[in-house]
Amino acid sequence: MQAKVTPRLDLSPQLNEQTADRLEKTCMTGYNKGPIQNRHCEEGRQAMIKSQNALTEVESKELLSKAGIPVVETKLARSKKEAISISKEMSFPVVLKINSPDVIHKSDSGGVKLGLANATQVGKAYSEIMSSIKRAYPEAQIEGISVQPMVPPGVEVIVGMSKDPQFGPVIMFGLGGILVEVLKDVSFRIVPLTERDAKEMIREIKGYPILEGYRGQKPASMPALEKLIVKVSQFVEKNIDISELDLNPVFAYPDKAVAVDARIILE
């Protein structure tokens, strides 16, 4: 019997060879075949797990986008000059965020700058982010700074996944941003999810009236949220090496839903 060959992930040029190698070693074969269980791949996966199991935002969004999960376009800049160039291509205003597997709570450590309206602001923000992170996390592996457009505000929700020791992967849905930490208004379902499960999850939370358009606010698209939840369930089911996943916030609009920030942690 011939040994299976691990295919190289189809990553965009913005991800360097080191990033591609890290992702490849997770043993994920695209997004519809699950992990390859051969000796070479397993050894590589175990080596990565020992050294680093948190993907960066850019890496996480790359995987999610390939799986058909809507995310805000995000590119990696490895220098101030490159950040300015990418910002001009995207059109202002833009958002800059630190891109490091060692920095989970980016905002708390000065790793996020919002609403940057011109090249001067982008250059200044790049320097400030680097200084803040190096001060707060002197040992952090910094791959660069991510650049993404400043999207219009929408209803903030969270879609997440964690693994229960007894039941396996469990999907969570609730109001996003800081509200999920304060209100803890969330619903849960065991993977795999059906469209009916997703619909019930959305309607179970106490904050559901906010999604419907509370006090004149624009409503969120329920079909778009349902589709996103099911896509996340399918993604998790097919990639069993994923231990945790957070899309927070997801901005829900009247016609669509898109993940603004994303985090994936491997086992």
C-alpha atoms as an extended CHARMM CRD file, in Angstrom:
* protein
*
       267  EXT
         1         1  MET       CA              0.0000000000        0.0000000000        0.0000000000  PROA      1               0.0000000000
         2         2  GLN       CA              1.3810000000        3.4010000000       -0.9690000000  PROA      2               0.0000000000
         3         3  ALA       CA              1.7900000000        5.9690000000        1.7760000000  PROA      3               0.0000000000
         4         4  LYS       CA             -0.4090000000        9.0480000000        1.5180000000  PROA      4               0.0000000000
         5         5  VAL       CA              1.3370000000       12.2740000000        0.6720000000  PROA      5               0.0000000000
         6         6  THR       CA              0.5340000000       15.3460000000        2.7170000000  PROA      6               0.0000000000
         7         7  PRO       CA             -0.6220000000       18.0720000000        0.2990000000  PROA      7               0.0000000000
         8         8  ARG       CA              0.6980000000       21.5640000000        0.8680000000  PROA      8               0.0000000000
         9         9  LEU       CA             -1.9800000000       23.9600000000        1.9960000000  PROA      9               0.0000000000
        10        10  ASP       CA             -3.0070000000       26.5190000000       -0.5940000000  PROA      10              0.0000000000
        11        11  LEU       CA             -2.0430000000       29.6520000000        1.3250000000  PROA      11              0.0000000000
        12        12  SER       CA             -1.9370000000       33.1780000000        0.0040000000  PROA      12              0.0000000000
        13        13  PRO       CA              1.4990000000       34.7400000000       -0.7080000000  PROA      13              0.0000000000
        14        14  GLN       CA              1.1330000000       36.9760000000        2.3680000000  PROA      14              0.0000000000
        15        15  LEU       CA              1.9290000000       33.9660000000        4.5750000000  PROA      15              0.0000000000
        16        16  ASN       CA              5.6080000000       33.1270000000        4.6700000000  PROA      16              0.0000000000
        17        17  GLU       CA              7.1260000000       29.6710000000        4.3170000000  PROA      17              0.0000000000
        18        18  GLN       CA              7.4770000000       29.2960000000        8.0640000000  PROA      18              0.0000000000
        19        19  THR       CA              3.7570000000       29.9180000000        8.5120000000  PROA      19              0.0000000000
        20        20  ALA       CA              2.8900000000       27.4380000000        5.7620000000  PROA      20              0.0000000000
        21        21  ASP       CA              5.0780000000       24.8040000000        7.4170000000  PROA      21              0.0000000000
        22        22  ARG       CA              3.4450000000       25.3890000000       10.8040000000  PROA      22              0.0000000000
        23        23  LEU       CA             -0.0080000000       24.9850000000        9.3260000000  PROA      23              0.0000000000
        24        24  GLU       CA              0.9560000000       21.9820000000        7.2580000000  PROA      24              0.0000000000
        25        25  LYS       CA              2.2140000000       20.1780000000       10.3400000000  PROA      25              0.0000000000
        26        26  THR       CA             -1.2560000000       20.3030000000       11.9170000000  PROA      26              0.0000000000
        27        27  CYS       CA             -2.1250000000       17.4890000000        9.4800000000  PROA      27              0.0000000000
        28        28  MET       CA             -5.1640000000       19.2820000000        8.0780000000  PROA      28              0.0000000000
        29        29  THR       CA             -5.6700000000       18.3060000000        4.4520000000  PROA      29              0.0000000000
        30        30  GLY       CA             -7.6820000000       21.1610000000        3.0860000000  PROA      30              0.0000000000
        31        31  TYR       CA            -11.1950000000       21.4230000000        4.4000000000  PROA      31              0.0000000000
        32        32  ASN       CA            -13.1020000000       18.3680000000        3.3510000000  PROA      32              0.0000000000
        33        33  LYS       CA            -10.9250000000       15.3590000000        4.2050000000  PROA      33              0.0000000000
        34        34  GLY       CA             -9.9250000000       15.6470000000        7.8630000000  PROA      34              0.0000000000
        35        35  PRO       CA             -6.4650000000       14.8310000000        9.2870000000  PROA      35              0.0000000000
        36        36  ILE       CA             -3.9980000000       12.4680000000        7.6710000000  PROA      36              0.0000000000
        37        37  GLN       CA             -2.9120000000        9.8220000000       10.1160000000  PROA      37              0.0000000000
        38        38  ASN       CA              0.4580000000        8.7150000000        8.7610000000  PROA      38              0.0000000000
        39        39  ARG       CA              3.6680000000        8.5390000000       10.7430000000  PROA      39              0.0000000000
        40        40  HSD       CA              5.4580000000       11.4600000000        9.0920000000  PROA      40              0.0000000000
        41        41  CYS       CA              2.5250000000       13.8150000000        9.5250000000  PROA      41              0.0000000000
        42        42  GLU       CA              1.8510000000       12.7000000000       13.0950000000  PROA      42              0.0000000000
        43        43  GLU       CA              5.4640000000       13.3290000000       14.1020000000  PROA      43              0.0000000000
        44        44  GLY       CA              5.2880000000       16.8090000000       12.6270000000  PROA      44              0.0000000000
        45        45  ARG       CA              2.0090000000       17.5210000000       14.3520000000  PROA      45              0.0000000000
        46        46  GLN       CA              3.3330000000       16.4210000000       17.7280000000  PROA      46              0.0000000000
        47        47  ALA       CA              6.4290000000       18.5770000000       17.2790000000  PROA      47              0.0000000000
        48        48  MET       CA              4.2830000000       21.6060000000       16.6140000000  PROA      48              0.0000000000
        49        49  ILE       CA              1.9560000000       20.9070000000       19.5360000000  PROA      49              0.0000000000
        50        50  LYS       CA              4.9200000000       20.8810000000       21.9150000000  PROA      50              0.0000000000
        51        51  SER       CA              6.2200000000       24.2180000000       20.6610000000  PROA      51              0.0000000000
        52        52  GLN       CA              3.1460000000       26.2040000000       19.7010000000  PROA      52              0.0000000000
        53        53  ASN       CA             -0.5540000000       25.4450000000       19.4230000000  PROA      53              0.0000000000
        54        54  ALA       CA             -2.1590000000       28.8580000000       18.9090000000  PROA      54              0.0000000000
        55        55  LEU       CA             -2.5610000000       30.1030000000       15.3540000000  PROA      55              0.0000000000
        56        56  THR       CA             -2.3320000000       33.8120000000       14.6820000000  PROA      56              0.0000000000
        57        57  GLU       CA             -5.3140000000       35.8310000000       13.4860000000  PROA      57              0.0000000000
        58        58  VAL       CA             -3.9860000000       35.8530000000        9.9170000000  PROA      58              0.0000000000
        59        59  GLU       CA             -3.4730000000       32.0770000000        9.9380000000  PROA      59              0.0000000000
        60        60  SER       CA             -6.8730000000       31.4830000000       11.5220000000  PROA      60              0.0000000000
        61        61  LYS       CA             -8.6740000000       33.6470000000        8.9740000000  PROA      61              0.0000000000
        62        62  GLU       CA             -6.8090000000       31.9620000000        6.1320000000  PROA      62              0.0000000000
        63        63  LEU       CA             -8.1620000000       28.5710000000        7.1920000000  PROA      63              0.0000000000
        64        64  LEU       CA            -11.6750000000       29.8580000000        7.8660000000  PROA      64              0.0000000000
        65        65  SER       CA            -11.8840000000       31.6530000000        4.5350000000  PROA      65              0.0000000000
        66        66  LYS       CA            -10.8600000000       28.5030000000        2.6750000000  PROA      66              0.0000000000
        67        67  ALA       CA            -13.6720000000       26.7000000000        4.4970000000  PROA      67              0.0000000000
        68        68  GLY       CA            -16.2300000000       29.2060000000        3.2090000000  PROA      68              0.0000000000
        69        69  ILE       CA            -16.6470000000       31.0380000000        6.5210000000  PROA      69              0.0000000000
        70        70  PRO       CA            -16.9060000000       34.8000000000        5.8990000000  PROA      70              0.0000000000
        71        71  VAL       CA            -14.0890000000       36.8290000000        7.4630000000  PROA      71              0.0000000000
        72        72  VAL       CA            -12.8800000000       40.3970000000        7.0380000000  PROA      72              0.0000000000
        73        73  GLU       CA             -9.9890000000       40.5660000000        4.5640000000  PROA      73              0.0000000000
        74        74  THR       CA             -6.7520000000       40.6170000000        6.5450000000  PROA      74              0.0000000000
        75        75  LYS       CA             -3.1680000000       40.8940000000        5.2950000000  PROA      75              0.0000000000
        76        76  LEU       CA              0.1290000000       40.5440000000        7.1140000000  PROA      76              0.0000000000
        77        77  ALA       CA              2.6760000000       43.3840000000        7.1470000000  PROA      77              0.0000000000
        78        78  ARG       CA              6.2170000000       42.6750000000        8.3300000000  PROA      78              0.0000000000
        79        79  SER       CA              7.3840000000       46.2750000000        8.2320000000  PROA      79              0.0000000000
        80        80  LYS       CA              6.0130000000       49.7790000000        8.6550000000  PROA      80              0.0000000000
        81        81  LYS       CA              6.4750000000       50.4150000000        4.9340000000  PROA      81              0.0000000000
        82        82  GLU       CA              4.5090000000       47.2990000000        4.0420000000  PROA      82              0.0000000000
        83        83  ALA       CA              1.7050000000       48.2260000000        6.4710000000  PROA      83              0.0000000000
        84        84  ILE       CA              1.3410000000       51.6090000000        4.8060000000  PROA      84              0.0000000000
        85        85  SER       CA              1.3490000000       50.0510000000        1.3430000000  PROA      85              0.0000000000
        86        86  ILE       CA             -1.3260000000       47.4990000000        2.2520000000  PROA      86              0.0000000000
        87        87  SER       CA             -3.4400000000       50.2110000000        3.8920000000  PROA      87              0.0000000000
        88        88  LYS       CA             -3.3980000000       52.2810000000        0.7170000000  PROA      88              0.0000000000
        89        89  GLU       CA             -4.4550000000       49.2590000000       -1.3240000000  PROA      89              0.0000000000
        90        90  MET       CA             -7.3810000000       48.5520000000        1.0200000000  PROA      90              0.0000000000
        91        91  SER       CA             -8.4550000000       52.2040000000        1.2830000000  PROA      91              0.0000000000
        92        92  PHE       CA             -8.6890000000       54.0510000000        4.5690000000  PROA      92              0.0000000000
        93        93  PRO       CA             -9.7340000000       53.7970000000        7.3460000000  PROA      93              0.0000000000
        94        94  VAL       CA             -7.9810000000       50.6160000000        8.4370000000  PROA      94              0.0000000000
        95        95  VAL       CA             -7.2820000000       48.6050000000       11.5820000000  PROA      95              0.0000000000
        96        96  LEU       CA             -3.8500000000       47.3860000000       12.7160000000  PROA      96              0.0000000000
        97        97  LYS       CA             -3.4050000000       44.4370000000       15.0990000000  PROA      97              0.0000000000
        98        98  ILE       CA             -0.4030000000       42.6140000000       16.4420000000  PROA      98              0.0000000000
        99        99  ASN       CA              0.0550000000       39.2240000000       14.7780000000  PROA      99              0.0000000000
       100       100  SER       CA              1.5670000000       36.8300000000       17.2920000000  PROA      100             0.0000000000
       101       101  PRO       CA              0.5680000000       33.3600000000       18.5360000000  PROA      101             0.0000000000
       102       102  ASP       CA              1.7380000000       34.4320000000       22.0040000000  PROA      102             0.0000000000
       103       103  VAL       CA             -0.5860000000       37.4560000000       22.3310000000  PROA      103             0.0000000000
       104       104  ILE       CA             -4.1960000000       36.3630000000       22.8040000000  PROA      104             0.0000000000
       105       105  HSD       CA             -5.7600000000       39.4900000000       24.3230000000  PROA      105             0.0000000000
       106       106  LYS       CA             -4.4410000000       42.0230000000       21.8260000000  PROA      106             0.0000000000
       107       107  SER       CA             -6.4700000000       45.0520000000       22.9340000000  PROA      107             0.0000000000
       108       108  ASP       CA             -5.4750000000       44.7630000000       26.6040000000  PROA      108             0.0000000000
       109       109  SER       CA             -1.7860000000       45.0780000000       25.7450000000  PROA      109             0.0000000000
       110       110  GLY       CA             -1.9600000000       47.9310000000       23.2350000000  PROA      110             0.0000000000
       111       111  GLY       CA             -1.8890000000       45.6100000000       20.2520000000  PROA      111             0.0000000000
       112       112  VAL       CA             -4.8440000000       47.1170000000       18.3460000000  PROA      112             0.0000000000
       113       113  LYS       CA             -5.3000000000       50.4880000000       16.6380000000  PROA      113             0.0000000000
       114       114  LEU       CA             -8.6590000000       51.3920000000       15.0810000000  PROA      114             0.0000000000
       115       115  GLY       CA             -9.8720000000       53.9010000000       12.5100000000  PROA      115             0.0000000000
       116       116  LEU       CA             -6.5160000000       54.8680000000       11.0110000000  PROA      116             0.0000000000
       117       117  ALA       CA             -7.3490000000       57.4360000000        8.3490000000  PROA      117             0.0000000000
       118       118  ASN       CA             -4.0480000000       58.0200000000        6.5180000000  PROA      118             0.0000000000
       119       119  ALA       CA             -0.4970000000       56.7790000000        5.9820000000  PROA      119             0.0000000000
       120       120  THR       CA              0.9300000000       58.9250000000        8.7820000000  PROA      120             0.0000000000
       121       121  GLN       CA             -1.4630000000       57.4350000000       11.3190000000  PROA      121             0.0000000000
       122       122  VAL       CA             -0.6970000000       53.9170000000       10.1040000000  PROA      122             0.0000000000
       123       123  GLY       CA              3.0520000000       54.4470000000       10.4730000000  PROA      123             0.0000000000
       124       124  LYS       CA              2.6580000000       55.8680000000       13.9640000000  PROA      124             0.0000000000
       125       125  ALA       CA              0.2830000000       53.0830000000       15.0000000000  PROA      125             0.0000000000
       126       126  TYR       CA              2.7000000000       50.4210000000       13.7130000000  PROA      126             0.0000000000
       127       127  SER       CA              5.5020000000       51.7740000000       15.9030000000  PROA      127             0.0000000000
       128       128  GLU       CA              3.2570000000       52.1410000000       18.9500000000  PROA      128             0.0000000000
       129       129  ILE       CA              1.9330000000       48.5880000000       18.6590000000  PROA      129             0.0000000000
       130       130  MET       CA              5.4210000000       47.1200000000       18.3580000000  PROA      130             0.0000000000
       131       131  SER       CA              6.6530000000       49.0880000000       21.3730000000  PROA      131             0.0000000000
       132       132  SER       CA              3.6520000000       48.1220000000       23.5080000000  PROA      132             0.0000000000
       133       133  ILE       CA              3.8540000000       44.4180000000       22.7180000000  PROA      133             0.0000000000
       134       134  LYS       CA              7.6090000000       44.1730000000       23.1880000000  PROA      134             0.0000000000
       135       135  ARG       CA              7.1650000000       45.8370000000       26.5660000000  PROA      135             0.0000000000
       136       136  ALA       CA              4.2260000000       43.6480000000       27.6450000000  PROA      136             0.0000000000
       137       137  TYR       CA              5.4480000000       40.3890000000       26.0460000000  PROA      137             0.0000000000
       138       138  PRO       CA              9.2530000000       40.5860000000       25.7230000000  PROA      138             0.0000000000
       139       139  GLU       CA              9.5130000000       36.9060000000       24.7740000000  PROA      139             0.0000000000
       140       140  ALA       CA              6.6250000000       36.8870000000       22.2780000000  PROA      140             0.0000000000
       141       141  GLN       CA              7.1220000000       35.5810000000       18.7550000000  PROA      141             0.0000000000
       142       142  ILE       CA              6.0090000000       38.5250000000       16.5890000000  PROA      142             0.0000000000
       143       143  GLU       CA              5.3200000000       37.6790000000       12.9470000000  PROA      143             0.0000000000
       144       144  GLY       CA              4.2410000000       41.1950000000       12.0120000000  PROA      144             0.0000000000
       145       145  ILE       CA              1.1120000000       43.3100000000       12.1490000000  PROA      145             0.0000000000
       146       146  SER       CA             -2.1700000000       42.5010000000       10.4480000000  PROA      146             0.0000000000
       147       147  VAL       CA             -3.9660000000       45.1200000000        8.3960000000  PROA      147             0.0000000000
       148       148  GLN       CA             -7.6940000000       45.0290000000        7.6820000000  PROA      148             0.0000000000
       149       149  PRO       CA            -10.3400000000       47.5190000000        6.5900000000  PROA      149             0.0000000000
       150       150  MET       CA            -12.3780000000       49.2780000000        9.2660000000  PROA      150             0.0000000000
       151       151  VAL       CA            -15.7820000000       47.7280000000        8.5900000000  PROA      151             0.0000000000
       152       152  PRO       CA            -19.0680000000       49.4190000000        9.5520000000  PROA      152             0.0000000000
       153       153  PRO       CA            -20.4120000000       48.4400000000       12.9830000000  PROA      153             0.0000000000
       154       154  GLY       CA            -23.0520000000       45.7350000000       13.1200000000  PROA      154             0.0000000000
       155       155  VAL       CA            -24.7570000000       43.6770000000       15.7990000000  PROA      155             0.0000000000
       156       156  GLU       CA            -21.9030000000       41.9240000000       17.5940000000  PROA      156             0.0000000000
       157       157  VAL       CA            -22.2120000000       38.1870000000       18.2010000000  PROA      157             0.0000000000
       158       158  ILE       CA            -19.7900000000       35.3970000000       19.0310000000  PROA      158             0.0000000000
       159       159  VAL       CA            -19.5030000000       31.9220000000       17.5530000000  PROA      159             0.0000000000
       160       160  GLY       CA            -17.1100000000       29.6430000000       19.3530000000  PROA      160             0.0000000000
       161       161  MET       CA            -16.1210000000       26.0330000000       19.8760000000  PROA      161             0.0000000000
       162       162  SER       CA            -14.5620000000       24.1280000000       22.7400000000  PROA      162             0.0000000000
       163       163  LYS       CA            -14.1340000000       20.4240000000       23.4070000000  PROA      163             0.0000000000
       164       164  ASP       CA            -16.0840000000       18.7530000000       26.1670000000  PROA      164             0.0000000000
       165       165  PRO       CA            -14.2980000000       15.6960000000       27.6540000000  PROA      165             0.0000000000
       166       166  GLN       CA            -17.4750000000       13.6240000000       27.3570000000  PROA      166             0.0000000000
       167       167  PHE       CA            -19.3370000000       14.9850000000       24.3290000000  PROA      167             0.0000000000
       168       168  GLY       CA            -16.5130000000       16.2900000000       22.1470000000  PROA      168             0.0000000000
       169       169  PRO       CA            -16.7560000000       19.5370000000       20.1180000000  PROA      169             0.0000000000
       170       170  VAL       CA            -19.4670000000       21.9230000000       21.3140000000  PROA      170             0.0000000000
       171       171  ILE       CA            -20.5280000000       25.0590000000       19.4250000000  PROA      171             0.0000000000
       172       172  MET       CA            -21.4190000000       28.2230000000       21.3550000000  PROA      172             0.0000000000
       173       173  PHE       CA            -23.4330000000       31.2390000000       20.1700000000  PROA      173             0.0000000000
       174       174  GLY       CA            -24.2010000000       34.5030000000       21.9540000000  PROA      174             0.0000000000
       175       175  LEU       CA            -23.9470000000       38.2580000000       21.9200000000  PROA      175             0.0000000000
       176       176  GLY       CA            -20.3690000000       39.2400000000       21.1200000000  PROA      176             0.0000000000
       177       177  GLY       CA            -17.7180000000       41.7280000000       22.1700000000  PROA      177             0.0000000000
       178       178  ILE       CA            -17.4600000000       42.3240000000       25.8920000000  PROA      178             0.0000000000
       179       179  LEU       CA            -21.1550000000       41.4320000000       26.3250000000  PROA      179             0.0000000000
       180       180  VAL       CA            -20.4050000000       37.7120000000       26.2450000000  PROA      180             0.0000000000
       181       181  GLU       CA            -18.0830000000       38.1250000000       29.2420000000  PROA      181             0.0000000000
       182       182  VAL       CA            -20.5000000000       40.3140000000       31.2010000000  PROA      182             0.0000000000
       183       183  LEU       CA            -23.8910000000       38.7680000000       30.3960000000  PROA      183             0.0000000000
       184       184  LYS       CA            -22.8400000000       35.1780000000       29.6360000000  PROA      184             0.0000000000
       185       185  ASP       CA            -25.9720000000       34.9520000000       27.4940000000  PROA      185             0.0000000000
       186       186  VAL       CA            -25.0210000000       32.0030000000       25.3030000000  PROA      186             0.0000000000
       187       187  SER       CA            -26.4330000000       28.7680000000       23.8880000000  PROA      187             0.0000000000
       188       188  PHE       CA            -24.6950000000       25.4710000000       23.1080000000  PROA      188             0.0000000000
       189       189  ARG       CA            -25.0430000000       22.4960000000       20.7420000000  PROA      189             0.0000000000
       190       190  ILE       CA            -22.9570000000       19.3750000000       20.1680000000  PROA      190             0.0000000000
       191       191  VAL       CA            -21.2720000000       19.0030000000       16.7650000000  PROA      191             0.0000000000
       192       192  PRO       CA            -22.4990000000       18.2020000000       14.1180000000  PROA      192             0.0000000000
       193       193  LEU       CA            -25.1860000000       20.8730000000       13.8340000000  PROA      193             0.0000000000
       194       194  THR       CA            -28.1240000000       21.0480000000       11.4610000000  PROA      194             0.0000000000
       195       195  GLU       CA            -29.7510000000       24.2370000000       10.1670000000  PROA      195             0.0000000000
       196       196  ARG       CA            -32.5290000000       23.6420000000       12.6750000000  PROA      196             0.0000000000
       197       197  ASP       CA            -29.9910000000       23.4730000000       15.5220000000  PROA      197             0.0000000000
       198       198  ALA       CA            -28.4580000000       26.7800000000       14.4060000000  PROA      198             0.0000000000
       199       199  LYS       CA            -31.8810000000       28.4240000000       14.2100000000  PROA      199             0.0000000000
       200       200  GLU       CA            -32.7600000000       27.2520000000       17.7250000000  PROA      200             0.0000000000
       201       201  MET       CA            -29.4120000000       28.4000000000       19.1480000000  PROA      201             0.0000000000
       202       202  ILE       CA            -29.9370000000       31.9300000000       17.8820000000  PROA      202             0.0000000000
       203       203  ARG       CA            -33.4520000000       32.1650000000       19.2700000000  PROA      203             0.0000000000
       204       204  GLU       CA            -32.5670000000       30.7060000000       22.6730000000  PROA      204             0.0000000000
       205       205  ILE       CA            -30.4470000000       33.5930000000       23.9340000000  PROA      205             0.0000000000
       206       206  LYS       CA            -32.1100000000       36.2860000000       26.0280000000  PROA      206             0.0000000000
       207       207  GLY       CA            -30.6130000000       38.9410000000       23.7680000000  PROA      207             0.0000000000
       208       208  TYR       CA            -32.4840000000       37.6690000000       20.7090000000  PROA      208             0.0000000000
       209       209  PRO       CA            -34.6360000000       40.8600000000       20.5050000000  PROA      209             0.0000000000
       210       210  ILE       CA            -31.4080000000       42.7960000000       19.8200000000  PROA      210             0.0000000000
       211       211  LEU       CA            -30.8410000000       40.6290000000       16.7500000000  PROA      211             0.0000000000
       212       212  GLU       CA            -34.3760000000       41.3400000000       15.5710000000  PROA      212             0.0000000000
       213       213  GLY       CA            -33.7350000000       45.0810000000       15.6130000000  PROA      213             0.0000000000
       214       214  TYR       CA            -34.3170000000       46.5270000000       19.0780000000  PROA      214             0.0000000000
       215       215  ARG       CA            -35.6190000000       50.1230000000       19.3010000000  PROA      215             0.0000000000
       216       216  GLY       CA            -35.1520000000       51.0150000000       15.6890000000  PROA      216             0.0000000000
       217       217  GLN       CA            -31.7870000000       49.3410000000       15.2040000000  PROA      217             0.0000000000
       218       218  LYS       CA            -31.2660000000       47.4200000000       11.9700000000  PROA      218             0.0000000000
       219       219  PRO       CA            -31.9610000000       43.6830000000       12.3700000000  PROA      219             0.0000000000
       220       220  ALA       CA            -29.3700000000       40.9900000000       11.8180000000  PROA      220             0.0000000000
       221       221  SER       CA            -29.7580000000       38.4900000000        8.9970000000  PROA      221             0.0000000000
       222       222  MET       CA            -30.8820000000       35.2600000000       10.6780000000  PROA      222             0.0000000000
       223       223  PRO       CA            -30.2050000000       33.1190000000        7.5640000000  PROA      223             0.0000000000
       224       224  ALA       CA            -26.6480000000       34.4960000000        7.3670000000  PROA      224             0.0000000000
       225       225  LEU       CA            -26.0080000000       33.6990000000       11.0400000000  PROA      225             0.0000000000
       226       226  GLU       CA            -27.5030000000       30.2310000000       10.7060000000  PROA      226             0.0000000000
       227       227  LYS       CA            -25.3320000000       29.4940000000        7.6760000000  PROA      227             0.0000000000
       228       228  LEU       CA            -22.1980000000       30.7260000000        9.4540000000  PROA      228             0.0000000000
       229       229  ILE       CA            -22.8800000000       28.5470000000       12.5190000000  PROA      229             0.0000000000
       230       230  VAL       CA            -23.4040000000       25.4380000000       10.3680000000  PROA      230             0.0000000000
       231       231  LYS       CA            -20.2170000000       26.1970000000        8.3990000000  PROA      231             0.0000000000
       232       232  VAL       CA            -18.2360000000       26.4350000000       11.6480000000  PROA      232             0.0000000000
       233       233  SER       CA            -19.6900000000       23.1040000000       12.7880000000  PROA      233             0.0000000000
       234       234  GLN       CA            -18.6680000000       21.4540000000        9.5190000000  PROA      234             0.0000000000
       235       235  PHE       CA            -15.1870000000       22.9730000000        9.6950000000  PROA      235             0.0000000000
       236       236  VAL       CA            -14.6460000000       21.7230000000       13.2380000000  PROA      236             0.0000000000
       237       237  GLU       CA            -16.0110000000       18.2620000000       12.4610000000  PROA      237             0.0000000000
       238       238  LYS       CA            -13.6080000000       17.8220000000        9.5310000000  PROA      238             0.0000000000
       239       239  ASN       CA            -10.5370000000       19.1350000000       11.3760000000  PROA      239             0.0000000000
       240       240  ILE       CA            -10.3240000000       17.2270000000       14.6410000000  PROA      240             0.0000000000
       241       241  ASP       CA             -6.9790000000       18.7570000000       15.6370000000  PROA      241             0.0000000000
       242       242  ILE       CA             -8.7630000000       22.0060000000       16.5170000000  PROA      242             0.0000000000
       243       243  SER       CA             -9.1690000000       22.3440000000       20.2740000000  PROA      243             0.0000000000
       244       244  GLU       CA            -10.7430000000       25.8100000000       20.4990000000  PROA      244             0.0000000000
       245       245  LEU       CA            -12.1540000000       28.3280000000       18.0730000000  PROA      245             0.0000000000
       246       246  ASP       CA            -13.4410000000       31.8580000000       18.6320000000  PROA      246             0.0000000000
       247       247  LEU       CA            -15.0370000000       34.2260000000       16.1500000000  PROA      247             0.0000000000
       248       248  ASN       CA            -15.4780000000       37.3320000000       18.2820000000  PROA      248             0.0000000000
       249       249  PRO       CA            -16.8240000000       39.6130000000       17.2520000000  PROA      249             0.0000000000
       250       250  VAL       CA            -18.8990000000       38.5800000000       14.2860000000  PROA      250             0.0000000000
       251       251  PHE       CA            -20.6600000000       41.6160000000       12.8300000000  PROA      251             0.0000000000
       252       252  ALA       CA            -24.1970000000       40.7530000000       11.7860000000  PROA      252             0.0000000000
       253       253  TYR       CA            -25.8460000000       43.0040000000        9.2000000000  PROA      253             0.0000000000
       254       254  PRO       CA            -29.2990000000       42.9180000000        7.5800000000  PROA      254             0.0000000000
       255       255  ASP       CA            -27.8390000000       41.0630000000        4.5790000000  PROA      255             0.0000000000
       256       256  LYS       CA            -24.7650000000       39.1910000000        5.8440000000  PROA      256             0.0000000000
       257       257  ALA       CA            -22.5520000000       38.2020000000        8.7840000000  PROA      257             0.0000000000
       258       258  VAL       CA            -18.7480000000       38.4090000000        8.8320000000  PROA      258             0.0000000000
       259       259  ALA       CA            -16.0750000000       37.5410000000       11.4090000000  PROA      259             0.0000000000
       260       260  VAL       CA            -13.9660000000       40.5610000000       12.3410000000  PROA      260             0.0000000000
       261       261  ASP       CA            -11.5580000000       38.6810000000       14.6150000000  PROA      261             0.0000000000
       262       262  ALA       CA            -10.7270000000       34.9920000000       14.8040000000  PROA      262             0.0000000000
       263       263  ARG       CA             -8.6410000000       32.6340000000       16.9020000000  PROA      263             0.0000000000
       264       264  ILE       CA             -7.9060000000       28.9250000000       16.4870000000  PROA      264             0.0000000000
       265       265  ILE       CA             -6.0620000000       26.8020000000       19.0340000000  PROA      265             0.0000000000
       266       266  LEU       CA             -4.8250000000       23.3220000000       18.1820000000  PROA      266             0.0000000000
       267       267  GLU       CA             -4.6010000000       20.3490000000       20.4860000000  PROA      267             0.0000000000
